[in-house]
Every structure is written in C-alpha cells, then in structure tokens.
Amino acid sequence: MIPVAVTPQIKIGAGQPLALIAGPCVIESEEHVHYLANEIRKIAGPFIFKASFDKANRSSVTSYRGPGLKEGLRILKGIRDAGFPVLTDIHEPAQAALAAEAADILQIPAFLCRQTDLLVEAGRTGRVVNIKKGQFVSPQDIRHAAEKVATTGNNKILFTERGSTFGYNNLVVDMRGLSIMREFGWPVVFDATHSVQLPGAAGTASGGQPQFIGTLSRAAVAAGCDAVFVEVHDAPERALSDGANALRLDLLGPLWSKLKRVHLTAAS
C-alpha cells in the first residue's frame, strides 16, 4: 500500500501514524468551526478538519442542512487558510471542482458511493477522494467505486467504513471488512461516530449510541485501520445535525490517547 499524502505533514496508510479526521457534522457558523478546529488541534495535534456545507440527506425536509455551497466553501477555505487540512462532502458532480478549491479531501457520501459521474468528477480534481462505503455495499464490492475514481489517473483514494444495515434503525460493523478493503491497496478509515448511529430512530432524525464510540474505534484500530473519523461537538445536545451520535469535545483527548496506543501495539 502506498500511503496517501493529504499534506506534506499528514500521510494516511501503512507505516504512517494513525490519522485523525474530526469536526462537526455540518457548519453551524463560521465562529463555531474555527473554535472547534483550534480546540481539536490543541487536543490532538495535526489533524484533518471535517465539516459539511450542505447535508443533503437529512431525514426530514425541515432539518437544518447547512449554509449552502457558496457560503460554506468560503468558510471552509478560511479554515484551510488558517493551516488546517479540510475534508468536505459533495453530492453532485458540479460541486467537485468548486469544493476542491476549499478542501484537501472530497468525500463521497455513503448513499452516493455508486454514483459514477460523482466519483469521476471528484477524481478529476486531483484531490484525495474519500469514499464512504454505503450501508448497502459489501467490503468486496466497494473496490468498484475506487476503480471509477482511478480511471481519471487519480489514485489518492481512501475507503471509509461506517457500518452496514442488517435491520431497522440500526447498523452493524464487521471488522473483517477493514482487512478486506485494505487488500485493494488503498488506506481505510473507520467512521467511529456514524457507525453508532441509529438511522431514523428518532422519527424525523437519527438517534445514536455514543457510549460505544470508544469500543468500536479501539477495535477498528486494532484491526488495522489507517485513520479514524470522528464527528466532534462541544455541546452535542445542541448540535444542529447528528448530535445524537457525536463525540463530546472533552472526551476526544482520552479517546485519542487510547487509540494511538492501540495503533502502536497493533503495528509492532
């Protein structure tokens, strides 16, 4: 496996330190994302900041979606200009080139991981492309999504495991999938917070079981994942999206220390 360079300082893959991708689900305000980015860096050191400019797959049509493409990318560019690598998701092919001006990693949402035009346009930007494995896709089959990106000549690809649907309002993580996906030659990320989501369990929103974030993320790191993706919020109970499965900011430090120790043990 050839590690994927996000920045000269952060590389994700075999032989590299465990990487952290962290931030709020969605941009709530410019001040809030700058606050979280700085606080997370104090806790974890160099990391990749993530936030969405638009949550196009909310359970309810009345749910908060974000500031939108233009304003959201302006805010994310400000985060990047402040020295933070940035990840954000795109939902339409036309968004790829625009988002690439503000982000180092373009993320393909799980529900869209088979959309050929979206994958190809993301690949054409030359940015790192993070493909979230759909809840309905097997670890063996997600390689087809990566191959679509690679047809553009861009091999800077990541896979993200975020659980599979086997029943109503629940997700299950099969740790074997991490090894299966790594065999394709691209690094694997574990999404520790969406994996504890309970889709649609709150009626017009998703529920969650954040008490299991540590359990699953430690297991994933021990199983050999290359990075951990965590949605973090200073007050999850007030978060405008996915607060039910977010990690409280003050819990990030202890968790990250444990995960780095597990990673060192697994790599030795």
Long-range contacts (C-beta under 8 A, 24 or more apart in sequence): 1-182, 1-185, 1-186, 1-187, 2-155, 2-185, 3-187, 4-128, 4-156, 4-157, 4-158, 4-186, 4-187, 5-156, 6-48, 6-85, 6-104, 6-105, 6-128, 7-85, 7-104, 9-46, 10-46, 10-47, 10-48, 10-85, 12-158, 12-187, 12-189, 12-226, 12-227, 13-187, 13-226, 14-187, 14-226, 16-226, 17-260, 17-263, 18-221, 18-226, 18-227, 18-228, 18-259, 18-260, 18-263, 19-47, 19-48, 19-189, 19-226, 19-227, 19-228, 20-44, 20-47, 20-48, 20-227, 20-228, 20-230, 20-256, 21-47, 21-48, 21-50, 21-87, 21-105, 21-189, 21-227, 21-228, 21-229, 21-230, 22-47, 22-48, 22-49, 22-50, 22-229, 22-230, 22-231, 22-232, 22-252, 23-49, 23-50, 23-51, 23-87, 23-231, 23-232, 24-51, 24-231, 24-232, 24-233, 24-239, 24-241, 24-246, 25-51, 25-52, 25-55, 25-231, 25-233, 25-239, 25-240, 25-241, 25-242, 25-243, 25-246, 26-51, 26-52, 26-53, 26-54, 26-55, 26-64, 26-65, 26-66, 26-240, 26-241, 26-242, 27-51, 27-52, 27-53, 27-66, 27-67, 27-72, 27-75, 27-76, 28-239, 28-240, 30-75, 30-78, 33-75, 33-76, 33-79, 34-78, 34-79, 34-82, 35-234, 36-232, 36-233, 36-234, 36-249, 37-79, 37-82, 37-84, 39-234, 39-249, 40-232, 40-249, 40-252, 41-84, 43-249, 43-252, 43-253, 43-256, 44-252, 44-253, 44-256, 47-84, 47-85, 48-84, 48-85, 48-86, 48-87, 48-104, 48-105, 49-79, 49-84, 49-85, 49-86, 49-87, 50-86, 50-87, 50-88, 50-107, 50-229, 50-231, 51-76, 51-79, 51-86, 51-88, 52-88, 52-89, 52-241, 53-88, 53-99, 54-91, 55-241, 56-91, 56-109, 57-91, 57-109, 57-111, 58-205, 58-241, 59-199, 59-200, 59-204, 59-205, 59-206, 60-204, 60-205, 62-204, 63-204, 63-205, 63-241, 64-240, 64-241, 66-241, 69-95, 69-98, 73-98, 73-99, 73-101, 73-102, 74-102, 76-102, 76-103, 77-101, 77-102, 80-104, 87-130, 90-118, 90-122, 91-118, 92-118, 93-117, 93-118, 93-120, 93-121, 94-121, 96-121, 96-122, 96-124, 96-125, 97-121, 97-124, 97-125, 99-125, 100-125, 100-126, 100-127, 103-127, 104-128, 105-129, 105-130, 105-158, 106-130, 107-131, 107-132, 107-160, 108-132, 108-145, 110-134, 110-135, 110-162, 110-194, 113-137, 113-142, 113-145, 114-144, 114-145, 116-148, 119-145, 119-148, 119-149, 120-148, 120-149, 120-151, 120-152, 122-149, 123-148, 123-149, 123-150, 123-151, 123-152, 123-153, 123-154, 124-152, 124-154, 125-154, 126-154, 126-156, 127-154, 127-156, 128-156, 128-157, 128-158, 129-154, 129-156, 129-157, 129-158, 130-157, 130-158, 130-159, 130-160, 130-189, 131-157, 131-158, 131-159, 131-160, 132-160, 132-162, 132-191, 133-159, 133-160, 133-161, 133-162, 133-177, 133-181, 135-162, 135-163, 135-164, 135-165, 135-171, 135-199, 136-164, 136-165, 138-177, 139-174, 139-176, 139-177, 139-178, 139-180, 139-181, 140-180, 142-181, 143-181, 143-184, 146-184, 146-186, 155-186, 157-186, 158-186, 158-187, 158-188, 158-189, 158-226, 158-227, 159-184, 159-186, 159-187, 159-188, 159-189, 160-188, 160-189, 160-190, 160-191, 160-229, 161-188, 161-189, 161-190, 161-191, 161-195, 161-220, 161-225, 162-191, 162-194, 162-195, 163-191, 163-194, 163-195, 163-197, 165-199, 169-198, 169-199, 169-200, 169-201, 169-207, 170-198, 170-199, 170-201, 171-195, 171-196, 171-197, 171-198, 171-199, 173-216, 173-219, 173-220, 175-219, 175-220, 175-223, 178-220, 178-223, 178-224, 178-225, 179-223, 179-224, 182-224, 182-226, 187-226, 187-227, 188-224, 188-225, 188-226, 188-227, 189-225, 189-226, 189-227, 189-228, 189-229, 190-216, 190-217, 190-220, 190-221, 190-225, 190-227, 190-228, 190-229, 191-229, 192-216, 192-217, 192-220, 192-228, 192-229, 192-230, 192-247, 193-229, 193-230, 193-231, 193-242, 193-245, 193-246, 193-247, 194-229, 194-231, 194-242, 194-245, 196-245, 197-242, 197-244, 197-245, 198-244, 198-245, 202-244, 205-244, 206-242, 206-244, 206-245, 207-244, 207-245, 208-242, 208-244, 208-245, 208-246, 209-245, 210-236, 210-244, 210-245, 210-246, 210-247, 210-248, 213-245, 213-247, 213-255, 214-255, 214-258, 217-255, 217-259, 218-258, 218-259, 218-262, 221-259, 221-262, 221-263, 221-266, 222-262, 222-265, 222-266, 223-266, 224-266, 228-259, 230-255
